[in-house]
Amino acid sequence: MEVGGFLQIQSTAQSTYNSAQFSLTRRLSHGLQFLASYTYGKSIDNASGGSASTGDVRDTIFVAGNQLDNRANRGVSDFDRTHRFVLSHLWDLGSPSFAKRSALTRALFSNWQVGGIITAMSGLPIDVLDGGAGSFYGLTGGNNALVRPSWAPGATLSTATSNIPAGYYFNPLAFARPIVLAGQVIPSSNGAASAGATGTDLGNVGRNVLRGPKQTNIDFSLIKRFRFGESKALELRAEIFNLLNHVNFANPVSNISAIPTTSVSATTGQIIGSAGDFGRIVATSSNPRVIQFALKLNF
């Protein structure tokens, strides 16, 4: 029986996390209470575990690039956010003076509250991959890439974040497929091997070198309580998620395989035509405004 491949799972990843965390709390006073928190942090590892959101309920992840060099995959964690700010608040509006004139006005204009949650945070890291790289190691995987590309000749990280073409989030021309022509030394072999035929090597772009778009959101609630008895109340709530209907963009397409084949040079790996969707944002990461009403009985 011939075995086409196997999967090895091992607990060998390393990670570090450092942060400065600040919070400001106002306990209920004059009808107002809030909690504000801010975190400035950095998480670094060489593999970030999977999650249910990615369909992987195990705490494992495929490791892209050089499997034998931990430092080749060392970078900010897939879930790292440099800045994160959250403000939650609840404000009892009290009763205006005219509300005391009659039972009807007291019922209509008393016991109103407004609340909400404001969230603002940095974007997630972007791991640039290349489904056509790594053929010397049998790692070519199309959209399921396990290898990263190389920097185009003369390109650096600053190149990827400058001179960005219209409609793109980063400069796709900063990256190239790591093609090695027949007879040339394979760079990842450290001079120990040459290519018997043209193929692709492991790229030299680091893990999670780019950062995606920031995320902001405001949720709002309006609450009216109708009290009866000493401990009972009927609560009518109007809740608005994404109050401003703000669009939060997802990370851009970061796999060179999204480029038409004819647009990648077969000898240099550089992009010589349209970059396709590589570097474009094609999805959002948040829902549009959602409004819901609820009725709650407290007793």
N, C-alpha and C positions, 0 to 999 in steps of 0.2 A: 504494500500500500504506500502510495506517495503522499507525503504531507506538504501541502502548499504553503503553510506558514503556521505560526503559533503566536499566542499572546502571553507575555510574561508580566505579571503584576508584582510589584515590589514596593515596600514602604521605605524609600530612600530619599525622599525629597527633603529639602531644608528650607526654612523660612525664618524671616525676622520681621518684626513690626515695631515701629516707634511712632509715638504721637504726642501731641499736646492737646489736652481737652479742657474746654472751658464751659461753664454753665452759669446761667443767671435765673434765679427763681423768685417769683413774686407770689407769696401765699395770698389767699383770698383777703382782699382789703378794698373797701369801698366798691365792692361788686366786681373787682377785676383780679384775675389770676393768670399767670403765664409762666412758661418754662422755655428758655432759650438755650440752645447748646451748639457749640462749634467745635469741630475736630480738625486739626491739621496733622495729617499722618502720612506714613509711607510704609507699605508692605512690600517686601522683596522675597521672592522665592525662585526655585527653578522648576516648579510645576504646581499649578493650582488645581485642586480637586474638582471633580465634576459635581453636578447638582441635578435635582429633579427637573429644573427649568431647561436643562440641555438634554434631558432624556436619560441621564446617567445617574441613578440613585446611589451608586457606589461612590465612595470618596476617592475616585481614581480619575486619571486623565491621560490621554495619549501625549507623549513627549515628542515635540517636533525637533528636527535638527540632529545634531551629533549626540547619539545615545550614550556615548562613552565619556563625554565631557560635561560634568555638571555646570561648569561656568559658562558653557556655550548657551545654556538656557536660563542663566541667572538674569533676572530683570524684575520690574515691578509686577506684582501679582495681577492676575486677570481681573480681580475685583477691586483693585486699588483705586481710591478716590482721594486726591490730595486734600481737597477742602470739602467739608460737609457742614451745612448749617440748617438747623431745624428750630422753628418757633411755633409753639402751640399755645393757644390762649382761649380764655372763656370770660366773657364780660356780661354781667347782669346789668341791664339797662336801667333798672329801677322803675319807679312810677312817677310820671310827670304830675305836677300839682293839680292840673285840671282833671286827672283820672280819679280823683277822690270825690268828685261831685255826685256821682251816682253809681249804683251797682253795675250798670251797663258799661260805663266808661272804665270802671275798675277792672271788669272782666276783659275788656278789649285792649287796654293800654298798659296793663300791669303784667309782671312776670315774663318779660321778654329777655332772651339771652342771644348773644351772637358769639360764635366761636370759629376756630379754624386752625389749620396747620399750614405753615409755609416751609417749603423745602428747597434748598439750593445746594448743588454739589458739582464738583468737577466731573468731567467725562471719564469713561472707562478707557483703559489702554487699548491700543490697536496692535494686533500681532500680524505683521505682513507675511504672507505665505506664498508658496509657489507650488501648485500641484504638478508642474512639469519638471521640477528639480529632483535631484537625488536618484537618478536612474542607475548610477553606479552601485547604489546600495539597495536597489529594489524598492525605493520609497515613493515613487511617483504615484500620486493618488487623485489627480483631478481636483474636484472640489473638496475632497477630504485630504488636504495636503498635510504632510508631516515634515516638510522642509521649508526653509525660508530662502528668499532670493538673495542676490548680492547687490551691493551698491553699484550703480552705473559708474563707469570710469569718471573720476573727479567728483562724484556726488558724495554728499554727507547728509547727516540728519537735517542740517539747516537747508539743504537743497530741497528736501522733501516738504519742508514747511514754508517755502518761498517760491515766487514765480508760479503760483498755482493756476493752472488753466481754468477758465470760466466753467462752472458746473461741477468742479471737482473739490474735494475736501483737502486732499494732499496732492503733491506733484507726482504723478505716476512715472514720469521720466527719470526720477531719481533711482529707480530700481531696474534690475536686469536679471534675466534668467542665467544661472551660473553654468553656461555651456563650456565644455572642454573639448577641443577638437582632437581628432585621432593623432596620437603621437605626442600630445602635450602632457606635461606633468599634471596630475590631479592635485590641486592645492590642499585638499583635506588630508592627503596622505603624507604631508610634510616631505615631499620629494621622494617618497619610497615607491611610487607607482606612476605609470603613464597610461593614458587612455589607449586601449587597443582599437577603439572605434569612438566616434563622436558621441558624447553623452552629457549628462548634467551632474554636477557636484552638489555638495552642501553649500548653501550661500553664506555670506559673511554678515548679513543684516542681523542685528540682535533681536532678542525677544521683547515684544511690547514696546517698541521704540517710539511709537506715536501715541497721541492722546485724542480721544474722541470728543464730540461736542458736549458742552456742559448741560446739566439738567436742572430745571426749575419747575415748581408746581405749587399751586395754592388751592387748598380745599376750604370750603366755607360752609357754615351751618347757621340756620336761624331757628330758634327754639321758642315755643310759646307753651307755658304751663297754665293749666286750669286746675286750681287747687280745690279740693272738697274734703272736709274732715280734717283731722290733725295731721295725718300722715299719708294721705292719698292725693294723687295728682294725675291728671291726664296730660300727656306731653305730645304736642304736635311739632314735628321736625321737618324742616326743608333742608336738604343737604346737597351741596353742589361740589362735585369733584372736578378739578381742573377749572376753577372759576373763570379764568381769563381765556379759556380755550387755547392755551399756549401749546404750540407744537414742539415736542422734544424729539430731536432726530436721533436715530440709532447710528451706530458706527458705520462707516462706509464699507463698501466691498473691498476686501484687502487681500484677495487671492489673485495672483497674476493670471491664473487660468481663466479669469473673466475676460481677458483680452483676446480678440480674434487671433487665431493661430498665424494668419498671414501678417499680423502686426508685430510679431516678435522675430527678430533676425535669427536665422538658423545658425549663424556663425559667431555672433557677438552676444546674443541674448537681449540686446537692447530693443526698446520699443521704437519701431520705425513707422508706425501708422497710428490708427485710432487706438486709444487705450481702452475702449469699450466702457464697461462699468467699473473697472479697476480704479479705485479712488473716489467713486461717486457714492453719495448717500442715496439709498433707494427705499428706505423704510423709516418709520417712526418708532419710538420706544414708549410712547404713552398713548392713552386713550383720549378721544375728544371729550368735550364737556359732557358730564353726565349729571342729571338732576333727579333726585329721588325724594319721595315724601314718606314719612313714617308716623305711625300713631303708637304711643307707648303708654302703658298704664303702670304707675308706680304705687305700690301699697306695702 
